[in-house]
Amino acid sequence: MDNTTLTNKERMAIPRQEMPAQDPGERIQNFREVNLGYTPELAIKEAMRCIQCKDPVCIKGCPVNIKIDEFIDLIAHGNFLDAAKKIKEDNVLPAICGRVCPQEDQCEKECILGRKHKPVAIGHLERFVADYERETGNITVPEVKRSTGKKIAVIGSGPAGLSCANDLAQFGHKVVVFEALHELGGVLMYGVPEFRLPKDIVRTEIEGLRKMGVEFQTDVVVGRSVTIDELLDEEQFDAAFIGVGAGLPWFMGIPGENLVGVLSANEFLTRVNLMKAYDFPASDTPVFDCKGKNIAVFGGGNTAMDAVRTAKRLGAEHAYIVYRRSEAEMPARVEEIHHAREEGIEFLLLNNPVEFVGNDQQLLTGVKLVKMELGEPDDSGRRRPVPVEGSEYILPIDMAVISIGNGSNPLIGQTTPDIDFSKRETIVVDVNTMATSKENVYAGGDIVTGGATVILAMGAGRTAAKAIHEKLMGESHGFDEW
């Protein structure tokens, strides 16, 4: 089929190309990636569905403004490497974003095709060209301008920090990224399971920044190893960007949360993803023995899905999602819910935990749940869950994983009092520049918004990088010259 002569009607008649995936019965036995990726033939056929709107509104749905129409047109003509380069003009992490971004709520939600048909699979196409570039050994990095003589500290190597570092490096600044953990990547490494985002892909994307001259220092806890003031004053950084995320887990505040067997999703996933606890004793870090056990995960977001699907792969006989609302209110991606159901995850919807139950040895044995019904909408726009009187019952479980959200990293506020924080303990910024209340210090990502998405954090990093560049070069050279 010649895609250059297709009419819009013919393009819209092409069905959306489904993503090939591992069989559910096979994949719950391993940690390999679930989605297998498009073939070149599938990618071209999917790209041919794009009607190349004169006003590509899909771009407006992308927080980093990828030139979606242009890269898809390149795919349709078989120019996969050029498509990868086009994406990288705006997004330094395409293989990651193609896997974990909620495209259905962003770019694909705006797709004109989606009004009468399924939208173009923009995320799947982004992943395809990034994988094609990597697998063919033709990875390119953006051009770096001549040195400005300026030095910027980026605190945190998650999506916000990496995006900010990329743009600053392209502007010609010296960038040093400080990471508290021993591995780079932030939540991409410790929070997202291998079966959804292979860690070698994260390492490859970060290697591209190294080739651009970005320096990385691991095992540096800013706020303990060094403070922001020390970076600016003693180490003479011209500016700093804070992208430390929201890694402080919230608990529910119900009786029994101190029982052995109750833990946060952060701890559970970090042990498995970053420390490879699923491979114990070959790896050094153990994890709760899930084999043949009953595991309950409390929450309805993507992290909850990651945790419960991980428990299933670790051998849980029953792996439950316990959520106090209905599936319609779940914030998790539709694809993640679909995959979880395929894998045998048991959904206990409209159920709310009120107490964890243990034995004489303080070991968790069960959770007391109360059934809920949906009332009027609350401030979030979702219908408020209301307890059903007399509906309490005990669910026997061996491990509970709490996944109801995270608070902000407290170290920055404790050691840098002249940075303003909100009542939610997030950093207050000027949303147009991401500037904080402290001179030459900027912030973005979950430390500003609370828990959000990878691509929103990247958008904040890009906004901050542009503002930092304009501020520093405007001070010393006159920005118009750059």
N, C-alpha and C positions, 0 to 999 in steps of 0.2 A: 504493500500500500504506500503510495507516494504522499508523504505528509505535507508536501508543499502545495498540493492541489486540493486538499480536503476542504469542504465547506464546513461552516460552524455546525450545521445540522449533522453532518457526518461525524464530526469530532464528538459531538454530544451523544451520539449513538454508541460510541465505544464504551463498554462497561469498565468501571474502575477495576484495576488489576490488583487482586488480593496478594497480600504478603505471604510467601511460603514460610512455613514454620515447622519446627520439630513436632512429631506426634506427642500428644499430652502424656500418654502412658510411658513413653520413652524419656521425655524430658524431666519428669519428676524424679528420675533416677540419676540425674547429672546436673552440673552447674554450667553446661554449655549454653550459648545464646539461644533463646527461644526462636526469635525471628531470624530467618536465613538470608534475607535480602533479595532484591530483584535480580534477575538475569538481565543482560543488556537488552534482550528482546522485550521483556516485560517493561523495562524502564522506557524504552522508546515508545512502546504502545501507550503507556500511561501518559507520557509527555505529549503525545499527539492529541490527548483529550483537552489540553489547554487551548482555549479559543483566542488567546493573545489579545486580551481586552485593551482598548485604547487608554483606559484609565484603570490600571491593575490594582484594584482595591485590596487585593491580598497582601500587598506590601505594607499597607497601613496597619494590618493585623500583626506584623512582625516587629517586635521590640528593637531589633537591630537593623531593620529596613533592608533586608536582603533583596536584590534585584530579581525577584522570583520569576517574572515573565521572561527575562533574558536568559537565566540559567536553564529554564525548562525548554526554551526554544533551542538552545544549544544541544540539549539531550535529544530532542526530537530529530535533530539532524545528525546524531551520532557523535557529536563533539564533546565527549565526556570530560576530557582533561580541561578543556576551555570552560566547561560548566563549573568544574571544581574551582578554577581560578576566579570565576565571576562571583561565586559564593564567598570566597575568602576575601574579597574586597570589603566585606562587611561583617563576616563571621569567621573567627579564627578556629572555631570548634565544630565544623559541620558534621563530622562523623558522630559526635556526641549529641548534638542538637537533633540530628535526624533520628536518633533513638529515643531520647527522653523528653523532648519538648512536647507540650500538649497542643500540637498543631490544630486539633479539632476545635480548640477554643481560641485560636489566634489566626494564623494566616488562612487555614482551610475554612474557618468559620466565615471569612469574608469572600471566599471564592464564589464568583457569579454562578458557576456551574451548580453549586450546591443548592440553589433556589428550586431547581426542578429535578436535579440528579445528584449523585454523590459528588462531592468536591474532588478536585484533582489531588492526588496523594503527594502533596508537596514534601512532607517529611520523609516519606519513603524514597523520593527522588533525590533529596538532599543526601540521605544516607548512601544511596547507590553511588553517586559520583565521588563522594569522599572515600568510600571503600575502594572504588575502582582506581582512584589516584594512588591510594596506599598500596594496594595489592599489585599494581603494575610497576611500583617503584619509581613513580614519576611525581613525587611530592614536591611541590614548589612552596616557597615562602614569599611573602610580600616584600617589596623593595623598601629598604631602610634609607631615610634621608641622611645627609651629612650631620655629624655630631653637633649638637647645640651647646654642649658643655654643661648641661643641666642633669641633675641626678634625682631620681624619684624613688621613694620606698613604697612598695606595694605589700600590704600586710594581709596575708591569706592567699592561697593558691587555688581557691575555688573558682567558679565561673566568673564572678565579678572581677576578681583579681587578675585572672588570666586575660580577660577581655581588655581590661584597662592597660595591663602591661603590653599587650600586643599593639594597641594604638599608640601608646607613648613611645614604644621602640620604633615604630614606623616614622614618627615625627622626628626621630634622631636623638631622643633623650637616653641617658643611661638609666636602666631600670633594674632594681634589685627586689626580688620577691622573697618575702620571709614567710616560712611555713612552720607551724608549731609541731606538726607530726613528722614522722620519718619518711613519709611518701608524699609526693605532690599530688594535687588534684582536689583537695578538700572533700566536700560531700560527694563528688563524683567517684572518689575512691572508697570512702568509708560508708557512704549511705546507700549507694545504688548497687544491687547485686550483680555478680558476674553474668548471670543468665540474661540480664537486661542491658548491661553495658560492660563488655569485656575490658579488663583493666589495661591490657596491652594497647588498646585503642586510645585510652586516656594518655598513656605514656608517649605514644607516637605524636599525638596532637601537641603535647607539651614540648616535645623535642623540637618541633617547628619553631617555638618561641626561643629556644636555646640558639638555634641557627640564626636567629635575628639579633642575637647579642644579649638577650635577657639573662640575667644571673639569678640563680635560685639558691637560697640557703634554707635547709631543713633544720628541724629540732630547735627552732628559735621561737620562743613564746613571748611575743610582744606584750608587755605588761609585767613580765617576770624576767626574762633574759635581758631585755632592753625595753626602755619606755619610748613612747613617741617623741617626748621632749628630747631624749638623748639622741634619737635618730636625727632630729632636726638641728639640734644645737651642737652636740659633740661630733657626730658623724657627718654633719653638714649636708644632709639631704635638703634639696630645695623645696620639696613638697612630699606629702604622704597620702596614700589612698588606703582606706580601711575597708577590707572585704572579708571580715572574719566569720561571717555567717551567724546562724542562730543555732548553736550546738548545745544549749542547756535544756535538757528534757523536762517537760512538764509531767507531773503525776496527777492523779485524780483526787487525792486527799480523802480517800475512803479507808475505813478500818482494814487492817491486814496487809497494807502495801509494803510493810517491812518484812514480810515472810520470805523465807528462802524459796526462790522460784519465781519471784516477781521482779521483772527488770524492764528497763526502758528499751524502746526500739533502737535508740542510738547505740547502747551497749551491745545488744544482740547483733545488730548489723555490722558494727565496727569489728567485733570479734570475728565474724564470718567473712566479711568482705576484705577488710584491710589486713587482718591477722591470719586469714586462711584457716580459721578454726574448723571448717568442714573437712580439712585434711589432717586433723590431729590423729596420731602423735607426730606425723611427719612435719607438721608445723608446731610451733612452740605453744600456741594459745589454745586452751580447751574451750569448749562451749557446752551448754546444757545438753545432756544426752536426750535427744528427741525420739529415738527409735522406740516405736510401739507406744508412745505417750500421747496424751491429750494436750494440745497446745492451743491457747486462745490469745488472739491479738485484738486489742481494743482500739478502735478507730476506723475511719473510712477513707483515708487518703492514700496516696501512692506509697508512702512509707509503710503504712499498715499492710498494703498488698505485698510489698517487697518482703516484709517480715514473715507473713503467713505462708507465702510461697517458698521462702527459704526453709521454714520449719518443715514443710511437706517434703522438701528435698533431703532434709536431714533425717527423715524416716518417721515423722509423726503419723500415728494411726488416724487420729482426728485432728485436723487443723481448722480452727474456727476463726471467722471474723465476727466480732461482736460489735454492733453499731446501733446507736440509740435512735437513729432515724431510718427511713426506708432507702432503698437503692437509688431512688430518684434524687435524693439529697446528697448522695456520696460525692465527695470532691475528687475521688480517684478517677484516672482516665478510664474511658469506656473499654479500651483495649486491655488494660490491666485487670479490670473486673472480669472481662470475657476470658482472659487467659487463666485467671484464678479459678473460675467455675469449671473450665475444661480440665483443670488439674485436680479436681476433687475437693477444693476448698469448700467448707460448709459455712454458709452465711446465716448468722443469727441476727436478723434485722429487727428493729424496734425492740431491742433488749438493752437494758442499762445496768452496769455493775453497781452494786451498793456496798458490797463487802467481800473481801477475800477471806477464805476459811483455811485454817491449818491444823496440824496435829500437835501432839505434845513436844515434838522435836522442832517446832516452828517451821515445818515444811509445808508448802502450799498443797492443799488437797482439792480445793474447789473454789468456785466463785458464786456468790448469791446474786442472781439477776432478777430484775423486775421488768415485766413487759410494759411497753409504751404504746401510746397512740398519738397521732399527729394532731396538734391544735392549730392555733392561729400562727401566721408567720412572725418570726422574731426580727431583730435588727439586721440579720444577715440575709433576710428575704426567704429563708427556709422555714417551713412549718415547725413550730416548737414542739418537741416531744413531751408528752404528759404521762406520768405514771398511771398504770391501770391498777386500781386498788385490789389488794389481795392476790396479786399475780406472781409473787416472789417464788423462786425455786432455786435449787442448788445445781450447778453444772460441775461435774467432777473434772478437774484439770490438774496437770502436773507442772505446767509453766504458764505464766501470764506475761505478755509483752504489751507495754503501754505505748500507744502511738497516737497521742492526742495533740501533738505539736511541741514546739520548742521555744524557749526564751533566748534572749541575746547573750552573747559572750560577755561576762561581767568584768573582765580584766581591764578593758580599755577605760571604762568609766571609773574604776577604782584607782587607776594610775594617771589618768589625764582629766582632772576635774574641770578644766575649762572647755571641754566638749559637752554640749548640751544633749541631754537624753530626754525622751518622752516619758509619759507615765507608763507606757508599755515597755520601757527600758530599751527602746530602739534609739539610734542616733538621729537627731534632728538635722535635716539638710535642706538647702535650697534645691527644690526638685529640678530647677532649670540648669544647675551646675553641679549638684551633689556636694557643694561646699558645706562644711560644718561651721560651728561657731568659732573654731580655732583657725587662725590664719594659716593658709597654705595646707590645710588638712581637709581631705574629702572622704566620702564614704559611700558605699553602695552595696546592693545585694540584701541578703536576709537580715543583716545587722541594722538596716534601715527600714525594711518593709515587714520584718518578721518572715516566717517561712513562706516562700513563694517558689517560682519556677527558675530553672537554669537560664532560660532566655531572657527573663526579666532582669535577672542579676547581671547578665552580660550587657544588656542595654544600659543599665546604670553605670557599669564600668566604662562603656564607650562615652557616655555623656560626661563623666568625670574626667576622662583622658583629654577630651576636647577642651574642657574648661581649664584644666591644669596647664595645658599647652598654651592656650590663649593668655592666661594670667602670667606665666613665666616669660613667654616671649614678648608679651606686651610690655612687661617691666623692663626688659633688657635690650630689646632690639626694635620694638615697634612691630606688632603682630602682622601688619599688612605686608611686611617684607617676607613673611613665611607662608 
